[in-house]
Amino acid sequence: MKVYLSIFLMTATLAADSSPDNLAQHLENVITHTVSEFSRKNLKSGEIAATLYDLTGETIQKASHRGDVRIYPASVVKLFYLESAHRWMEDSKIPDTAELRRAMRDMIVDSSNDATHYIIDLITGTTAGPELPAIEMTLWEDKRNAINRYFQSRGYTNINVNQKPWGDGPYGRERVFVGERSTNRNALTTDATARLLSEIVLGTAISKKRSAEMLELLRRDPFAPSTDPDDQAHAFSGSALPAGAKLWSKAGWTSETRHDAAYIELPNGKKLILVIFTVNHANDREIIPVLVKNILSRLES
């Protein structure tokens, strides 16, 4: 994957532009530089949303660029279904079975939509199928919104996590539910996504044990050989990491969007959460790695 030589020449400039205690200014500088770098592809700052957490010290430092903007999350939403499944198991609402564990693994490691459908059906007590009469559809929709109600009860706002991810679909009642113009599509912000990922990393998502189990499914090896151009370990944040770094992540992409939610441990001891959503440049595999490289330019030192 080509990474432009100029990003290395920018490193000193970015470091000079950003005071060590000003994470927000550093992130904005990076967005500005990267938009300029991709001007030939008409990349705009309004097509990027990013949230950065520095977990290294006793106090979490946070910065974001358009972090509160709702964007279709693609498969990044599967992080929310993973956490929900563990919450339901913890509360004995669903049994902890080998089949559920297999589905959770396939949903996160392989990003399987079929596995995700199984988990959503299990959590909400809903299934896909033909259109339903109005009264039955209202009851069905109320059940499907259980995941939204759960995250609302935890203080999450400005998100929608009630839809299955599809390849060719949806059809039938699922199509009715998403709306004729997809007005009920899934929607996340990079702020909400970074919050959830930080809770998993810090062991506060339900319990330390369940957080550790979730985090293990997110483990990636960006330095292992791969021939998959969209491999979650290599085609997103992973390709920008220095030797010795560690990565845990969940990526997502569609014909319109390309995203990554990553927890990164750098060789210098820095611990970072970096969530980047991009729109209108889904086929460009360089934007996210360049953003990550530029963001790390100061933080690696």
PLY file of the C-alpha trace (Angstrom):
ply
format ascii 1.0
element vertex 301
property float x
property float y
property float z
element edge 300
property int vertex1
property int vertex2
end_header
0.00 0.00 0.00
1.42 3.32 -1.06
1.93 5.88 1.70
3.04 9.25 0.47
6.58 10.39 1.18
5.37 13.83 2.18
3.72 12.54 5.33
7.17 11.76 6.67
8.33 15.27 5.79
5.30 16.66 7.64
6.23 14.98 10.91
8.43 17.78 12.25
5.90 20.40 11.19
3.02 18.62 12.88
5.02 18.21 16.05
5.96 21.87 16.04
2.36 22.96 15.40
1.04 21.00 18.40
1.91 21.69 22.01
2.30 18.47 24.00
-0.82 19.19 26.05
-3.05 20.19 23.16
-4.41 17.00 21.68
-7.35 18.80 20.09
-5.16 21.23 18.17
-2.92 18.40 17.03
-5.91 16.49 15.67
-7.20 19.56 13.81
-3.73 20.18 12.36
-3.65 16.59 11.13
-7.08 16.90 9.49
-5.98 20.08 7.74
-2.71 18.58 6.49
-4.34 15.36 5.35
-7.11 17.15 3.47
-4.41 19.13 1.69
-2.51 15.91 0.94
-5.60 14.45 -0.73
-6.79 17.64 -2.44
-6.39 15.94 -5.82
-9.11 13.51 -4.69
-11.35 16.30 -3.43
-11.20 15.11 0.17
-12.93 17.58 2.49
-12.69 17.96 6.26
-16.47 17.51 6.38
-16.01 13.99 5.02
-13.93 12.96 8.03
-14.97 12.39 11.63
-12.36 11.37 14.19
-12.10 10.90 17.94
-8.80 10.40 19.76
-8.31 9.22 23.34
-4.94 9.15 25.06
-5.21 6.53 27.81
-1.57 6.68 28.83
-1.82 8.78 31.98
-4.09 8.73 34.99
-6.52 11.09 33.25
-7.93 10.30 29.83
-7.22 13.05 27.29
-9.79 13.40 24.53
-10.05 15.22 21.23
-12.45 14.99 18.33
-13.19 16.39 14.89
-16.90 16.22 14.05
-17.08 13.57 16.75
-20.78 14.17 17.42
-21.92 13.80 13.79
-24.14 10.78 13.02
-22.69 8.62 10.24
-23.67 5.23 8.88
-21.20 2.98 10.75
-21.06 -0.10 8.51
-19.60 -3.02 10.47
-18.19 -0.87 13.27
-21.69 -1.17 14.79
-20.87 -4.80 15.57
-18.93 -3.55 18.61
-22.27 -2.49 20.08
-23.86 -5.86 19.37
-20.90 -7.62 20.96
-21.25 -5.61 24.15
-25.02 -6.14 24.17
-24.65 -9.91 23.87
-22.33 -9.94 26.88
-24.74 -7.74 28.84
-27.63 -10.08 28.07
-25.53 -13.08 29.13
-24.45 -11.33 32.31
-28.12 -10.67 33.16
-29.11 -14.28 32.29
-31.41 -13.08 29.52
-29.72 -15.39 27.03
-27.63 -18.50 27.65
-23.87 -18.55 27.15
-23.61 -21.27 24.50
-20.93 -22.50 22.16
-23.04 -21.36 19.21
-23.31 -17.81 20.57
-19.56 -17.71 21.20
-18.94 -18.92 17.63
-21.22 -16.22 16.27
-19.56 -13.47 18.33
-16.16 -14.57 17.10
-17.26 -14.65 13.44
-19.01 -11.27 13.80
-15.88 -9.51 15.08
-12.93 -11.47 13.69
-14.38 -12.14 10.21
-17.02 -9.37 10.25
-19.69 -11.87 9.26
-23.12 -10.35 8.63
-24.79 -13.75 8.98
-23.32 -14.17 12.47
-24.49 -10.67 13.34
-28.04 -11.50 12.24
-28.07 -14.48 14.60
-26.89 -12.35 17.53
-29.42 -9.57 16.90
-32.24 -12.11 16.61
-31.15 -13.77 19.83
-30.85 -10.51 21.80
-34.08 -8.94 20.60
-36.32 -11.94 20.04
-37.00 -10.87 16.46
-36.50 -12.61 13.15
-36.50 -11.54 9.52
-39.39 -12.52 7.29
-42.37 -11.27 5.30
-44.14 -8.01 6.08
-46.31 -8.04 9.21
-49.74 -6.56 9.94
-49.49 -3.11 11.55
-50.11 -4.23 15.15
-47.65 -7.11 14.91
-45.08 -4.84 13.26
-45.35 -2.35 16.12
-44.63 -5.12 18.62
-41.76 -6.39 16.48
-40.21 -2.91 16.26
-40.46 -2.47 20.03
-38.53 -5.70 20.55
-35.88 -4.75 17.99
-35.30 -1.43 19.74
-34.13 -3.22 22.90
-30.48 -2.54 22.00
-31.18 1.18 21.57
-32.93 1.31 24.94
-29.99 -0.44 26.59
-27.42 2.07 25.35
-29.74 4.99 26.09
-29.95 3.74 29.68
-26.17 3.97 29.82
-26.14 7.56 28.67
-25.32 7.03 25.00
-26.99 9.62 22.80
-27.28 10.45 19.11
-26.92 6.83 17.94
-29.14 4.19 16.32
-28.16 0.52 16.60
-31.32 -1.39 15.72
-30.59 -2.64 12.20
-28.91 -5.71 10.77
-26.01 -5.19 8.35
-26.83 -6.56 4.91
-25.23 -7.47 1.62
-28.15 -7.38 -0.83
-31.00 -6.82 1.64
-32.99 -5.88 3.59
-36.29 -7.44 2.56
-39.74 -7.86 4.05
-40.24 -6.61 7.59
-36.58 -5.58 7.78
-37.09 -3.33 4.74
-40.21 -1.81 6.28
-38.31 -1.19 9.52
-35.38 0.63 7.95
-37.78 2.95 6.12
-38.53 3.61 2.47
-35.63 6.08 2.30
-33.52 4.29 4.93
-34.35 6.95 7.52
-34.00 4.36 10.30
-30.54 3.18 9.28
-27.88 2.49 11.88
-26.01 5.62 12.91
-23.01 6.15 15.17
-20.71 8.98 16.10
-16.98 8.58 16.50
-17.38 9.93 20.05
-19.84 7.18 21.02
-17.70 4.53 19.36
-14.54 5.71 21.12
-16.38 5.70 24.43
-17.51 2.09 24.01
-14.07 0.94 22.87
-12.44 2.71 25.82
-14.79 0.95 28.23
-13.80 -2.40 26.74
-10.10 -1.54 26.91
-10.29 -0.23 30.48
-12.28 -3.22 31.70
-15.42 -1.29 32.65
-17.69 -2.72 29.94
-19.87 -4.92 32.18
-16.93 -6.54 34.01
-13.19 -6.98 33.69
-13.65 -10.58 32.60
-16.19 -9.81 29.91
-14.22 -6.76 28.75
-11.13 -8.94 28.37
-13.10 -11.49 26.34
-14.38 -8.78 24.03
-10.94 -7.24 23.64
-9.42 -10.57 22.71
-11.75 -10.83 19.70
-10.51 -7.42 18.53
-6.82 -8.39 18.56
-5.12 -7.90 15.17
-1.62 -8.59 13.91
-0.72 -5.84 11.42
2.70 -7.36 10.79
1.57 -10.85 9.73
1.48 -11.61 5.98
-1.84 -10.99 4.22
-3.09 -10.90 0.63
-6.54 -9.52 1.50
-6.78 -5.87 0.37
-9.47 -5.22 2.98
-8.00 -7.22 5.85
-8.93 -5.46 9.10
-5.39 -5.84 10.44
-3.63 -4.30 7.45
-5.94 -2.19 5.28
-6.90 0.40 7.88
-4.99 1.73 10.92
-2.65 -1.25 11.00
-0.68 -0.31 7.91
0.42 2.97 9.56
1.77 1.47 12.79
5.48 1.39 13.65
7.29 -1.87 14.34
6.50 -3.18 17.79
3.07 -1.56 18.04
0.01 -3.59 19.04
-3.48 -3.28 17.58
-7.04 -4.14 18.54
-9.69 -2.93 16.08
-13.00 -3.19 14.26
-13.25 -1.85 10.74
-16.23 -1.28 8.48
-16.75 -0.30 4.89
-19.53 0.01 2.30
-19.84 1.55 -1.14
-20.04 4.98 0.56
-18.09 4.72 3.82
-14.76 3.48 5.16
-14.14 3.41 8.93
-11.87 2.06 11.62
-12.11 1.94 15.41
-8.72 1.08 16.88
-6.96 0.70 20.19
-3.21 1.09 19.69
-0.30 0.48 22.03
2.90 2.12 20.81
6.43 0.90 21.61
7.01 4.06 23.70
4.18 3.07 26.07
1.51 5.34 24.63
-2.00 3.85 24.72
-4.43 5.39 22.25
-7.95 4.93 20.98
-8.47 6.31 17.51
-11.81 6.14 15.71
-11.94 7.46 12.15
-15.03 7.55 9.92
-14.79 8.68 6.28
-17.56 9.17 3.73
-17.60 9.48 -0.07
-14.14 7.90 -0.38
-14.93 4.27 0.39
-12.57 2.85 -2.24
-9.57 4.88 -1.14
-7.43 2.64 1.05
-4.87 5.36 1.75
-6.82 8.05 3.63
-7.19 6.27 6.98
-3.56 5.05 7.14
-2.28 8.55 6.28
-4.50 10.09 8.96
-3.25 7.56 11.50
0.39 8.09 10.53
0.03 11.86 10.86
-1.76 11.59 14.19
0.95 9.31 15.57
3.72 11.62 14.35
3.87 13.57 17.63
2.56 10.88 19.91
5.30 8.40 18.97
8.02 10.69 20.35
0 1
1 2
2 3
3 4
4 5
5 6
6 7
7 8
8 9
9 10
10 11
11 12
12 13
13 14
14 15
15 16
16 17
17 18
18 19
19 20
20 21
21 22
22 23
23 24
24 25
25 26
26 27
27 28
28 29
29 30
30 31
31 32
32 33
33 34
34 35
35 36
36 37
37 38
38 39
39 40
40 41
41 42
42 43
43 44
44 45
45 46
46 47
47 48
48 49
49 50
50 51
51 52
52 53
53 54
54 55
55 56
56 57
57 58
58 59
59 60
60 61
61 62
62 63
63 64
64 65
65 66
66 67
67 68
68 69
69 70
70 71
71 72
72 73
73 74
74 75
75 76
76 77
77 78
78 79
79 80
80 81
81 82
82 83
83 84
84 85
85 86
86 87
87 88
88 89
89 90
90 91
91 92
92 93
93 94
94 95
95 96
96 97
97 98
98 99
99 100
100 101
101 102
102 103
103 104
104 105
105 106
106 107
107 108
108 109
109 110
110 111
111 112
112 113
113 114
114 115
115 116
116 117
117 118
118 119
119 120
120 121
121 122
122 123
123 124
124 125
125 126
126 127
127 128
128 129
129 130
130 131
131 132
132 133
133 134
134 135
135 136
136 137
137 138
138 139
139 140
140 141
141 142
142 143
143 144
144 145
145 146
146 147
147 148
148 149
149 150
150 151
151 152
152 153
153 154
154 155
155 156
156 157
157 158
158 159
159 160
160 161
161 162
162 163
163 164
164 165
165 166
166 167
167 168
168 169
169 170
170 171
171 172
172 173
173 174
174 175
175 176
176 177
177 178
178 179
179 180
180 181
181 182
182 183
183 184
184 185
185 186
186 187
187 188
188 189
189 190
190 191
191 192
192 193
193 194
194 195
195 196
196 197
197 198
198 199
199 200
200 201
201 202
202 203
203 204
204 205
205 206
206 207
207 208
208 209
209 210
210 211
211 212
212 213
213 214
214 215
215 216
216 217
217 218
218 219
219 220
220 221
221 222
222 223
223 224
224 225
225 226
226 227
227 228
228 229
229 230
230 231
231 232
232 233
233 234
234 235
235 236
236 237
237 238
238 239
239 240
240 241
241 242
242 243
243 244
244 245
245 246
246 247
247 248
248 249
249 250
250 251
251 252
252 253
253 254
254 255
255 256
256 257
257 258
258 259
259 260
260 261
261 262
262 263
263 264
264 265
265 266
266 267
267 268
268 269
269 270
270 271
271 272
272 273
273 274
274 275
275 276
276 277
277 278
278 279
279 280
280 281
281 282
282 283
283 284
284 285
285 286
286 287
287 288
288 289
289 290
290 291
291 292
292 293
293 294
294 295
295 296
296 297
297 298
298 299
299 300
